Amino acid sequence: MRQKVTQMTDATMTQMHVNLTRVEARLVRTPVSTPVRTSFGIMHDRPTLLVRVTDASGVQGYGEVWCNFPVCGAEHRAKLVETEIGPRIVGQEFSDPRTCYAAMDAKLHILRLQTGEPGPIAQAIAGVDIAIWDMVAKRAGLPLHRLLGARTNRIPAYASGINPTGVLDTVARARAAGHRNFKLKVGFGDQTDRDNVAALAADLRPGETFLLDANQGWSPDQAGDALRWIEAFGPRWIEEPMPVDTDIPAWDALKAATTVPIAGGENFLTRAEYDRVTDGKWLDFVQPDIAKWGGFSECLPVARNLVEAGLTYCPHSLGGGIALAASAHLLAAAGGPGLLECDVNENDFRDEVFALDLTEGWVTLSDKPGLGVNVAALERAFA
């Protein structure tokens, strides 16, 4: 179903101001029966770091801070939200969320330098920003994607987080849930990767595609070697085949040496890094993580710049329900042919907070104001 672009009227603009009375953080750890594996670490539970903001009129908004790794880092990020960010913005007047984001970023600049923690601080700011945008959309009585000017409430999606064991069982469950695109994790040794890629490619049905994610697990030489045999299977992309800090000439060389499109960007921490990709086009699919850097205030302009430059914006998300919902609204607002990442690993709290409306590989967003998530489940977490 197509929707008209929402134009911000004067009445809507009056709902954009920010005057917070409270900023809170709560960590929820959800047990899982099967650990989630990447090439660099294992999650034995599913952490979700929630943020709740309250404005002077009592309206509340919810956000989420990325906190998967290190496993002990979630508690620290919660303290950053409440002890470092909250006191710097509570009681201050801001004309809109972007102005508030800029203030948070500026006020914490020296702390980032002093502590050497640009990542955790950026993630904490992003979670607060998501909550603020949820709040202003609720005040405006609009779903967030419409407040941001989305032309549609339907977006394509893919099943993510398919681990190196039980690949076809996971794909079968994801397919039954409505997925038609599947992303497999690689970087677990040459033979394991070869067996899993071949099995997944052979299992695909007409109209289905698969993607690969190496989670920075290969050196440039290893990435080149792997992509030589991977090409024959025709994946939609290879994600983070090398460490994010690999120099750009190496990325250019890898891109020139393979027909497999390259994805990345979830671990960038500045707009300048995205601008370099926009200018150099050494990635084909670019994946900001809204709960890891930028929130809506920075990720939306970055995403639109990417689309305008002819690149494909695909939000990264491997967290809780707020992060997934925020990514969906952002993708709808940004436009372009990108896909929504939907983690299919066990996470009961994520599914309770944001239940996907998924059919034949497409997610439909609701018309509920704000992020459209299950507020009752979130309120229980803050009780």
N, C-alpha and C positions, 0 to 999 in steps of 0.2 A: 504494500500500500504506500503510495507516494503522498507526501505532505508538502504543503506550501512552506516556503522559508518564513520563519517568524521574524518580523521586523520589530526591533525594540522601540516601543512607544515611550513617550515621556513618563507614563504611569509605570511601565516596566523599569525604566531607568531609575526611578526613585526607589525601587526595591534592591538596587545594587549596592547601596551603601553598607559599610561594615562597621559595627560598633559592638564588640564582644564583651561579655561579662564573665565568660568562663571558657577555658580550654582544658579538656580532660583527655587522658589516655588510658586504655585498658588492654591488657594482653590476654588473649584466649589461646590456649594450646589444646588442639583437638587430637585425641589418640587415633592412630591408624593401625590397621592389621598388617600392612605391607609398607616398609620404608620406601621413600622416594629417592631414587638414585640419579646423580649426575656424574659427569666425568671428574668432578672435583670435590664432591661431598655427598652426604646422605642425610635426609631428614627423617627422624624417627617419630616425629609428630608434625602437625601442621600448625605453625604459629600464625596468629592474626593479630596485628597491632591496630586497634581501633582508635580513632580520634573523634571526640564530640565537641562541637562548639555551640555556645548559646549566646544569642544576641540580647540587646536591652529589652526587646519586646517578648522574649521567651522562646523565640523560634530556634530550633536546633538543627544542626547539620552534622553528617557523619562522614568521616574520611578513613583512609587506611594508609599505614606506613609499611613499605617493603621491609621485611625483617627475617628472611629465610636463613641467611648465613652472615656471620658464624652463628651456630645454634644458640650461643649464649648472648647474642647481640640484641635480641628483641627487648629484653628488660632495659638495657641501656638506652635504646631509642625511645622507649616510653618515658624515661626520665628526661631526655632531651626535650620532648614535647612539653612536659609539664613544668620543668624548672628553667628552661632556657628560652623557649618560644612563647609560651603563654604569658609570662610576665612582661614581655616586650611588646605585646599587641593588645592585651586586655585593657579596656578603658580608653583606647585610642580610636579616633574617628578616621575612617578611610572612605574615599568616594566610591570605591568599587573593589572587587577581589584582587584585580591585578595590581592596584596601588598597594594593597595590603601585602601581597606577595613580594613586591619590590622592597617594601619596608622590612619584612622578615629577612630577605636576602641581604640587604645592606647592614642591618643590625647585627647579623651573625657572621659577617665577613671576617672580622679579626679573629673571632673564636675559631672559625674553620682553619685559619692559618696557624693559630697558636696550638691547637690540639692535633692538627694533622688528620682531621676527620671530615673531609669534605663530603664523603659519601653518606655517613649516618645523618649528618646535619641536613644535607639536601633531601634525604628521604623523609626526615621528620617535617621539614617545611612542606614537602609535597603532600603529605597526609593532611596537614592542617588546611592547605589550599583546597583540596578536594572537599573537605567538610564545609568550608566557607561557600563554595559554589553550590553545594547541595542545599545549604541554608537559603541563599538568595533565590534559587529556583523555586523552593517551597514558598517563599514570600510572594513570588511572582505568580504562583499557581500554575507553573509550567513544568513539564518534564525537562530535564536539563538539556537534552539534545536539541529540543526546540528553542529553548532560551538561547542556545549557542548558534542557532541558524541552520539546523540540519534540514536537508531536503527529503529525508526518508527516515523511517523507523525500522527498516529491515537491513541487516548487514550479514554478509557471508562469514562463516566461522570455520575453525578447524580444531580437531582434538589434539591436545598437547600433552607432553609428559609421559609418552609411551616408553617405558623402561626396557632395558635389554633382556629381561626375563619375562616370559609369558606374553610376547608381543602380539600374537594373533588372538589370544584370549582378550587382551585389552582392546584391540581393534574391533573385535566382535561386539563387545559391550558398548563401545563408542558408536558403532554403526547402529546398534539397536536404539541408542538414545537419540539418533537423528543426525549424526555426523557423517560427512562424506569426504572429508579431508583429514589426513592423519599425520602427525609429526612424531618421528622416531628419534630417540636419543642415540647418538653414536659416540665413539671415542673410548670404547671398552676393549680394544685389541682388534687387530686386523681380522682374524677369523670370525670372532663374534659379530663384528660389524657386517662382514660380508654375508654371513648366514642370515642375519636379521633383515638386512636390506633386500636380499633376494626373496625371502619369505614374504615380506610385506608387499613388495612389488607384484609378486605372483598372486597375492590374495585380493588385489584390488578388483572392484567391479566396474562396469562401464559408468563413466561420469565421475569416478573417484580419483583423487590424487594423493600423493604423499610428499612429505617434507622431511628434512633431516636437521638435527641440531647437535653440534659437536661441543657446545659449551666451552669454547676456547681451549679445547683439549689437545690440539695438534700444533706442532711447529710449522713454519712455512713449508719445509720440505715434506713433512708428513701430510699436510693438507693437499699439496700437489699430487703426491702419490695416491692418496685416497680418492681424490676426485677423478683420477684417470680411470679407475674401475667403476666408480659411482655413476659416471656420465651415462653408461649404457642402460641404466635403470630409469633415467628421466625424472628425477625428483623435481618438485616445484622450486625448491631452493636448498642450499646448505647454509645453516645459521652458525655464526661465530666459529668458523673453521680454524681461526688462529686467535691468540690473545688480543684483546682490544687495543693494547698499546703497541702492537706491531706497527712498524713504520709504513707510511702510505705507499711508498714504492713497492713494498712486498705485497700489499693488497692489490695494487695495480697489476703486478706481475701475475698474481693468482687469477685475477679476473680475466686477464688476457689468455691464460693457459687453459681455461675450462669453459664449457658451454653451460655449466650449472650456474644458475643465478645465485648471487651471494646476498645473505641477509645479516643484519647486525644492528647495533646501536643501543641495546638495552642498558649498556654499562657506560654510556656517555654521561658526563656530569656538567657540561656547559653547552650553551647554545652555539658557541663557536665550533664545537666538534660537529654538530649537525650541519652548520653552514659549510664546513669543509667537505662534507659528503655531498651536499647540494651542488657545490661548485665542481668537485672532482668526479662525482658519480662512480666511486669505486665500490659502492654497495648498490644493489638493485632494489632490495626491500629494506626499509629503515624502520627500527622498532623501539621508539622511546617507551619507557615504562612509566606511566603516570604516577605510580606510587613510589617510584625510585628517584625521580627527578622531575621537577617542573610543575607537577599538578596540572590542572586545566590552564592556569594562567600562562605557562610557558609552553606546554606541549601542544596546545591548539595552534598557536601561530607557527610553531615548528612544523607540525603536521601539514598545515595548509601550504607552507613554503615548499615542502617536499613534493606534494601533489602538483603544485604549479610548475616545479622543475622537471616533472616527468618521471619522478621516482614513485614508488609505492609505499605508502605509510601503512604499517601493520603494527598495532599496539602489542607490546610484550606484556604478559600478565601471567604470573604463577603464584598467586597468593590467595586471599580470601574473597568473599562476595562483594565487598565494597570496591576493591580494586578491579574486579571483573566488570561490575556494573559501570564504573567510571570509564573503563577502557571502551566499553560498548557505546556509551554516550559520546565519547570523544571521537571514535571512528565514524559514527553517524554524522557528526558535525563537521569533521574534516573533509569528508568526501573521498572520491577515488575508489579504486577496486580492491583495497586492502581487506584482509581477513582478521576476524577477532580470534585471539588465542584463548582457548577454553581448556584448562587443565582437567584431565579426566581421572586423575588419581583421587583416591579416597579423601574426602574432606567434608564431613557432615555439616559443620558450621557454615562453611562457604555456601553449600547448597541450601541451607535454611535461610541464609541472609538474602541470596539472590538465586532464585530458581530460573534457569534458562528456559525461555520459550523457543524451542529449537525444532525446526522441521526441515528435512531434506537439506541440511547444511546451512540453513539460514536462521538467524536469531531475530525475533521481533521484540522491540522495546515497547513497554507499556506507556500509557498516558498519565501515569501517576506523577504528581509534582516531585521535583528533585531527582534523585537517583532511582527512585521507584523500588527501593529495597524493603525488606521486612524489618520495620522499625521495632516491633515487639521483641524480636530476637536480639536486636542490638541493645534495647533497654534492659533486658535481662543481664546482658554482659556488664552493664554499668551499675546494676543494682547493688 
